[in-house]
Amino acid sequence: MSGPISEQDWALARRQSTDAVLERIERRKALLPYQARTVSLLEGACPVLFVEKSRRIGLTWACAAYAVLRAARSREAGGMDFMYISYSQEMTREFIDAAAMWARSFSSAAMEMEEFLFDDSDKDGERAIQAFRIQFASGFEIVGLSSAPRTLRGKQGVVMIDEAAFVDSLEQLLKAALAFLMWGGQVIVCSTHDGFENHFNEQVQDILAGKSSYAHLRIDFDDALRDGLYERICLVTGKEWSPEAEAAWRASIIKFYGSGADEELFCIPRCHREPICRGR
């Protein structure tokens, strides 16, 4: 486990890094290495990708860049609608805001972000939910949807389920999303863990055991730090980076999460039923 590394050892390791100068140059790029690897894997026609990750490392922000790249292309170039699903409206708005930023940065012909009412009818009667979208000149769009599996009916494209371990009925939502693969769609499932028995972790364990052919990435807190997360935070906030400052910040974050640090930061799902988890 990465967590027990001391503050002093972390500072020393970062200061002694043989490619420290190259790392600082690399940090000036728009995407940090782990973000770029994720986008590169998705661009490589990976049909299904599961990502277990630490909290707040900017992976959703990077996926918003990929969403713009897919939705802004023509159909002939592989363009598709991109559907974003999370468990909260706040996360959905954050994703759409990030996509709008990328669209402007990429000089894509994106229309203004708008709120609209998406039809969400069910057997209990007609109703509507608030959703968000960005429309592109390609004819495709980035749209934020609710986590109800029925919202994917009749649709096609790329689906991203963010913080999947926390959505309701993940198993049913995945069934609906995976149907997109029949017509060349793509499914991205990323999350922090929420227990060993959670369906998200069950899927991850199947991948690691070779029972599933889905692609998999694991990005924990220390992985992100090694790739420049804190340096990027310093760049954005105007703070001066140093190995010692990073080590102190790392220690403070781990202390803040306390007993939850393994799960929240280091991708180790909490086990509430010891006999089930003993063999992990």
matplotlib code that plots the C-alpha trace (Angstrom):
import matplotlib.pyplot as plt

x = [0.0, 1.2, -0.3, 2.4, 5.2, 6.3, 6.3, 10.1, 10.5, 8.1, 10.0, 13.3, 12.0, 10.6, 13.8, 16.0, 13.9, 16.4, 14.0, 12.8, 13.6, 11.9, 8.9, 8.5, 8.5, 5.9, 3.6, 3.1, 1.2, -2.6, -3.0, -0.9, 0.6, -2.1, -4.8, -3.1, -2.8, -6.5, -7.4, -4.9, -6.4, -9.9, -8.7, -7.2, -10.7, -11.0, -14.6, -15.0, -12.7, -12.9, -10.9, -10.5, -9.1, -8.4, -10.7, -10.2, -7.3, -8.9, -9.8, -13.3, -11.7, -9.5, -12.5, -14.3, -11.5, -12.1, -15.8, -15.2, -12.8, -15.4, -18.5, -16.8, -15.8, -17.7, -19.4, -16.8, -14.0, -15.6, -17.8, -20.5, -22.8, -21.2, -23.4, -22.3, -23.9, -23.2, -25.1, -25.5, -26.5, -23.6, -21.1, -23.0, -22.8, -19.1, -18.5, -20.4, -18.6, -15.3, -16.3, -17.3, -13.9, -12.2, -14.5, -13.4, -9.7, -9.9, -11.7, -14.5, -17.7, -19.7, -22.9, -23.6, -24.2, -27.9, -30.2, -33.1, -35.8, -35.0, -37.9, -37.7, -41.1, -41.7, -44.6, -45.6, -46.4, -44.8, -42.1, -39.0, -35.6, -33.1, -30.2, -27.4, -25.9, -23.4, -24.2, -21.5, -21.5, -20.8, -24.4, -23.3, -23.6, -22.4, -25.3, -25.6, -28.3, -29.7, -28.4, -31.8, -31.1, -34.1, -32.4, -30.1, -33.0, -32.9, -29.6, -26.1, -22.6, -20.1, -21.3, -19.4, -20.6, -18.7, -18.3, -20.1, -19.8, -22.2, -25.0, -28.2, -28.7, -25.2, -25.7, -28.9, -27.2, -24.3, -26.6, -28.2, -24.8, -23.1, -25.8, -24.1, -21.2, -23.3, -23.1, -19.6, -20.2, -17.9, -18.4, -16.3, -16.8, -14.7, -15.0, -13.6, -14.4, -17.4, -17.0, -15.6, -19.1, -20.1, -20.9, -18.1, -15.5, -17.0, -16.5, -12.9, -12.1, -13.4, -11.1, -8.1, -8.9, -9.1, -12.8, -13.5, -11.8, -12.5, -9.6, -8.6, -6.6, -5.8, -4.7, -4.2, -3.3, 0.4, 0.3, -1.3, 1.2, 4.2, 2.7, 2.5, -0.9, 0.4, 2.6, -0.4, -2.4, 0.5, 0.6, -3.2, -3.2, 0.0, 1.9, 5.5, 6.1, 8.8, 9.2, 8.8, 5.6, 4.2, 5.1, 3.4, 0.3, 0.2, 0.4, -2.4, -4.8, -4.1, -4.8, -8.0, -9.4, -8.3, -9.5, -11.1, -7.8, -7.2, -10.5, -10.8, -7.2, -5.5, -8.1, -8.4, -12.1, -13.3, -14.5, -17.4, -17.5, -14.1, -14.5, -15.4, -12.4, -9.8, -8.5, -8.2]
y = [0.0, 3.5, 5.3, 4.6, 6.5, 9.1, 12.8, 12.9, 9.9, 11.4, 14.7, 12.9, 10.7, 13.6, 15.7, 12.9, 12.2, 11.9, 13.5, 16.4, 19.0, 17.1, 16.5, 20.3, 20.9, 18.1, 19.7, 22.7, 20.5, 20.7, 17.1, 15.5, 12.1, 10.0, 12.1, 11.9, 8.1, 7.8, 9.9, 8.0, 4.7, 5.9, 7.3, 3.9, 2.5, 0.9, -0.2, -0.5, 1.1, 0.8, 3.2, 2.9, 6.2, 8.5, 11.4, 14.8, 14.1, 15.7, 12.6, 13.9, 17.1, 15.1, 13.0, 16.2, 16.9, 13.5, 14.2, 17.3, 15.5, 12.8, 15.0, 17.7, 15.2, 14.3, 10.9, 9.8, 10.7, 8.7, 11.5, 10.4, 11.8, 11.8, 11.0, 11.8, 10.2, 10.8, 10.6, 14.4, 17.4, 19.3, 16.8, 17.0, 20.8, 20.6, 18.2, 20.3, 23.4, 21.6, 20.4, 24.0, 25.2, 22.5, 23.3, 26.9, 25.9, 23.5, 26.3, 23.9, 25.3, 24.7, 26.5, 28.1, 25.7, 25.5, 23.9, 21.9, 19.5, 15.9, 13.5, 11.0, 9.2, 6.1, 3.8, 6.1, 8.9, 11.7, 13.7, 15.6, 16.1, 19.0, 18.1, 19.9, 19.8, 21.3, 21.0, 20.9, 21.8, 18.2, 17.4, 15.6, 16.7, 16.3, 15.7, 15.1, 12.6, 11.1, 7.8, 6.0, 3.2, 4.3, 7.5, 5.5, 3.9, 4.7, 6.4, 5.7, 7.0, 7.2, 6.8, 7.8, 6.7, 8.9, 7.8, 4.7, 3.0, 5.7, 5.6, 3.8, 0.4, 0.3, -3.2, -2.2, 1.0, -1.0, -3.4, -0.4, 1.2, -1.9, -2.3, 0.7, -1.5, -3.2, -0.2, 0.9, 2.9, 3.1, 2.8, 4.6, 3.6, 5.4, 5.7, 5.9, 2.7, 2.4, -1.0, -4.3, -5.8, -2.9, -3.8, -1.5, -3.4, -6.7, -5.6, -4.5, -7.8, -9.8, -7.8, -8.4, -12.1, -12.4, -13.1, -9.9, -8.5, -4.8, -2.4, -1.2, 1.6, 2.3, 5.7, 6.3, 9.5, 8.8, 8.0, 11.3, 13.1, 11.5, 12.7, 16.3, 16.7, 19.0, 20.9, 21.6, 22.7, 25.1, 26.4, 27.1, 28.6, 30.6, 28.7, 27.8, 24.1, 22.2, 18.6, 19.5, 21.5, 18.6, 16.1, 18.2, 18.7, 14.9, 14.2, 16.7, 15.1, 11.6, 12.8, 14.6, 11.3, 9.3, 5.7, 6.3, 7.2, 3.6, 3.7, 7.4, 7.9, 4.6, 2.5, -0.1, -0.9, -1.2, -4.6, -4.9, -8.7, -10.1, -13.7, -12.3, -10.1, -12.3, -13.6, -10.3]
z = [0.0, -0.8, 2.2, 4.9, 3.1, 5.5, 4.8, 4.9, 2.6, 0.1, 0.0, -0.4, -3.2, -5.1, -4.7, -5.9, -8.9, -11.8, -14.3, -12.1, -14.8, -17.5, -15.2, -14.6, -18.4, -18.8, -16.2, -18.5, -20.9, -20.8, -19.6, -16.9, -17.9, -16.3, -17.8, -21.2, -20.9, -20.3, -23.3, -25.5, -24.5, -25.3, -28.7, -29.4, -30.0, -26.5, -26.4, -22.6, -20.0, -16.2, -14.1, -10.4, -9.1, -6.2, -5.5, -7.0, -9.4, -12.4, -14.4, -15.2, -16.5, -18.8, -20.0, -20.8, -23.3, -24.9, -25.0, -27.1, -29.4, -30.1, -30.4, -32.6, -35.3, -38.3, -38.5, -41.1, -38.6, -35.8, -34.3, -31.8, -29.2, -25.8, -22.8, -19.3, -16.3, -12.6, -9.3, -8.9, -10.9, -9.5, -11.0, -14.3, -14.5, -13.6, -16.5, -19.0, -17.9, -18.4, -21.8, -22.8, -21.7, -23.8, -26.8, -26.7, -26.3, -29.2, -31.3, -31.9, -33.4, -30.3, -29.6, -26.3, -23.4, -22.7, -20.2, -21.7, -20.6, -21.5, -21.9, -19.1, -19.3, -17.4, -16.5, -13.7, -16.0, -18.0, -16.3, -17.2, -15.7, -16.0, -18.1, -19.9, -23.4, -25.8, -29.5, -32.2, -35.8, -36.5, -35.5, -32.4, -28.8, -25.3, -23.0, -19.3, -18.3, -15.1, -13.8, -14.6, -17.1, -19.2, -20.2, -22.5, -24.4, -28.1, -28.0, -29.4, -28.9, -26.0, -22.4, -19.4, -15.9, -13.4, -9.8, -10.9, -7.5, -6.1, -8.8, -8.2, -10.0, -11.5, -12.8, -14.7, -16.0, -17.3, -19.1, -20.9, -21.7, -23.0, -25.6, -27.3, -28.3, -30.9, -33.2, -32.4, -29.2, -26.2, -22.5, -19.8, -16.2, -13.6, -9.9, -6.4, -4.5, -2.3, -0.6, -1.7, -2.4, -4.7, -8.3, -9.5, -7.6, -8.7, -12.3, -11.6, -9.9, -12.9, -15.1, -12.9, -12.7, -16.5, -16.5, -18.4, -21.4, -20.6, -20.4, -16.9, -15.3, -11.7, -10.6, -6.9, -5.1, -5.2, -8.9, -9.6, -7.4, -9.2, -12.5, -11.2, -9.5, -6.8, -9.2, -11.3, -8.2, -7.4, -10.9, -10.9, -7.4, -7.7, -4.9, -5.1, -5.5, -3.6, -2.6, 1.0, 0.4, -1.6, 1.1, 3.7, 1.5, 0.9, 4.6, 5.3, 2.8, 4.1, 7.6, 6.5, 5.1, 8.2, 8.2, 4.8, 3.1, 1.7, -0.1, -1.0, -2.1, -2.7, -4.5, -1.8, -1.4, 2.2, 3.2, 5.7, 5.5, 6.3, 5.0, 1.5, 1.4, 3.0, -0.3, -2.2]

ax = plt.figure().add_subplot(projection="3d")
ax.plot(x, y, z, "-o")
ax.set_aspect("equal")
plt.show()
